[in-house]
Amino acid sequence: MDGAVEFDTSIPSEDEIRARARALVPFLREQAAEAERARRLPAATIAALQAAGLFRVLQPRRWGGYEMHPNVFYDVLMTLGEGDMSAAWCYGVIGCHPWQLALFDDKAAQDVWGEDTSVLVSSTYMLQGNAQPVDGGYIFNGRWRFSSGCEHCQWIFLGGEVEPGSGNMDMRTFLLPRADYQIVDTWDTLGLKGTGSHDIVVKDAFVPEHRTHKFMDGMMCDSPGNAVNTHPLFRMPHPQVFIRAVSTASIGALQAMLNAFLDYGAKRTTVTGSRTAEDASAQLACAEAASAIDTMKLVLHRNMDTMYRQACAGEFVLLPDRLRYRFQSADVPERCANLALRLFKAGGGAAVFNRLPFARILADIHTGKAHAANQVDSIGRNWGGVMLGLENTDLWI
């Protein structure tokens, strides 16, 4: 098995994995307040996700994973969002890293999983890293923001450039062990408080060549790890898999808000004696949210199904499709934020109290919308410009 660890445990069905995620929703809902107070997910939350095998959904089978269809991963992500968007967000980011690690030279997987296939990897892909070539690798320096769930992980993916300013445009993901970077406690935010997305600092760390992955290789679906990880799953475009990992939690959070509002609104009578269930604005807000959730899920599943089929057939995902998928991913948090705000307003003055989940969910969705991959206006302008005959300026497709 080329150094990979034998894994005898039977692989659950896709439906079983979805059911395990669903069973965790009440637990995550209970843990949400503690996560907010601590500004990180409780260790018990990570342990529950590990015990359910959820981090193995996109992990190579030869390294103890399940190699499931990406839509299983996103279904799990949306379901977890119904319990707590912070937990779902961390799962989305950390849970897609086993998939990217499979794209590295297999020596990197041996470094991470050689003794324990449950080891987790965090990330921040901001191109803040300065990599200077030395014999066998690079001396790496930089400071990054937004490493979600980093306190629960033993390794990290960091974005950087080889000899920045040289004109080489050699952008990569660099893989470092916990001993080679510092976590700086900076996470004090409006929403997604439980993600613990702190800063990362690296000073003069040596990163061997095999622990780097070129952005272009991931975009072209031709990475060193494809030599041993031959499942079509690993021939999908890296940017397209990751962008959905940071937009899809919003769908689950909007579903959580709708569920809570339906329970609340069906019973509520305002101070004027009117019933929320008979309020036309509340009725329409519920209908529009439910319809949008259905539509966003359908588009997500269709796009992933299409790319997966193309990977199975050895076909390349073309630029027009990538730009469309990119916009449709970034548009999700925008739509969810607008729909959540309508539900929040329909809840009246009581919605502002923390005994109800509405304010927390609204803040979480708006915070997720701020991620660089969710900047729908600039992404939409680029796509529209390409349709009008201009050159593409987006490198993360």
Rosetta blueprint (number, residue, H / E / L):
1 M L
2 D L
3 G L
4 A L
5 V L
6 E L
7 F L
8 D L
9 T L
10 S L
11 I L
12 P L
13 S L
14 E H
15 D H
16 E H
17 I H
18 R H
19 A H
20 R H
21 A H
22 R H
23 A H
24 L H
25 V H
26 P H
27 F H
28 L H
29 R H
30 E H
31 Q H
32 A H
33 A H
34 E H
35 A H
36 E H
37 R H
38 A H
39 R L
40 R L
41 L L
42 P L
43 A H
44 A H
45 T H
46 I H
47 A H
48 A H
49 L H
50 Q H
51 A H
52 A L
53 G L
54 L H
55 F H
56 R H
57 V L
58 L L
59 Q L
60 P L
61 R H
62 R H
63 W H
64 G L
65 G L
66 Y L
67 E L
68 M L
69 H L
70 P H
71 N H
72 V H
73 F H
74 Y H
75 D H
76 V H
77 L H
78 M H
79 T H
80 L H
81 G H
82 E L
83 G L
84 D L
85 M H
86 S H
87 A H
88 A H
89 W H
90 C H
91 Y H
92 G H
93 V H
94 I H
95 G H
96 C H
97 H H
98 P H
99 W H
100 Q H
101 L H
102 A L
103 L L
104 F L
105 D L
106 D H
107 K H
108 A H
109 A H
110 Q H
111 D H
112 V H
113 W H
114 G L
115 E L
116 D L
117 T L
118 S L
119 V L
120 L L
121 V E
122 S E
123 S E
124 T E
125 Y E
126 M E
127 L E
128 Q E
129 G E
130 N E
131 A E
132 Q E
133 P E
134 V E
135 D L
136 G L
137 G E
138 Y E
139 I E
140 F E
141 N E
142 G E
143 R E
144 W E
145 R E
146 F E
147 S E
148 S L
149 G L
150 C H
151 E H
152 H H
153 C L
154 Q L
155 W E
156 I E
157 F E
158 L E
159 G E
160 G E
161 E E
162 V E
163 E L
164 P L
165 G L
166 S L
167 G L
168 N L
169 M L
170 D L
171 M E
172 R E
173 T E
174 F E
175 L E
176 L E
177 P E
178 R H
179 A H
180 D H
181 Y L
182 Q E
183 I E
184 V E
185 D L
186 T L
187 W L
188 D L
189 T L
190 L L
191 G L
192 L L
193 K H
194 G H
195 T H
196 G L
197 S L
198 H E
199 D E
200 I E
201 V E
202 V E
203 K E
204 D E
205 A E
206 F E
207 V E
208 P E
209 E H
210 H H
211 R H
212 T E
213 H E
214 K E
215 F H
216 M H
217 D H
218 G H
219 M H
220 M H
221 C L
222 D L
223 S L
224 P H
225 G H
226 N H
227 A H
228 V L
229 N L
230 T L
231 H L
232 P H
233 L H
234 F H
235 R H
236 M L
237 P L
238 H H
239 P H
240 Q H
241 V H
242 F H
243 I H
244 R H
245 A H
246 V L
247 S L
248 T L
249 A H
250 S H
251 I H
252 G H
253 A H
254 L H
255 Q H
256 A H
257 M H
258 L H
259 N H
260 A H
261 F H
262 L H
263 D H
264 Y H
265 G H
266 A H
267 K H
268 R L
269 T E
270 T L
271 V L
272 T L
273 G L
274 S L
275 R E
276 T H
277 A H
278 E H
279 D L
280 A H
281 S H
282 A H
283 Q H
284 L H
285 A H
286 C H
287 A H
288 E H
289 A H
290 A H
291 S H
292 A H
293 I H
294 D H
295 T H
296 M H
297 K H
298 L H
299 V H
300 L H
301 H H
302 R H
303 N H
304 M H
305 D H
306 T H
307 M H
308 Y H
309 R H
310 Q H
311 A H
312 C H
313 A H
314 G L
315 E L
316 F L
317 V L
318 L L
319 L H
320 P H
321 D H
322 R H
323 L H
324 R H
325 Y H
326 R H
327 F H
328 Q H
329 S H
330 A H
331 D H
332 V H
333 P H
334 E H
335 R H
336 C H
337 A H
338 N H
339 L H
340 A H
341 L H
342 R H
343 L H
344 F H
345 K H
346 A H
347 G L
348 G L
349 G H
350 A H
351 A H
352 V H
353 F L
354 N L
355 R L
356 L L
357 P L
358 F H
359 A H
360 R H
361 I H
362 L H
363 A H
364 D H
365 I H
366 H H
367 T H
368 G H
369 K H
370 A L
371 H L
372 A H
373 A H
374 N H
375 Q L
376 V H
377 D H
378 S H
379 I H
380 G H
381 R H
382 N H
383 W H
384 G H
385 G H
386 V H
387 M H
388 L L
389 G L
390 L L
391 E L
392 N L
393 T L
394 D L
395 L L
396 W L
397 I L
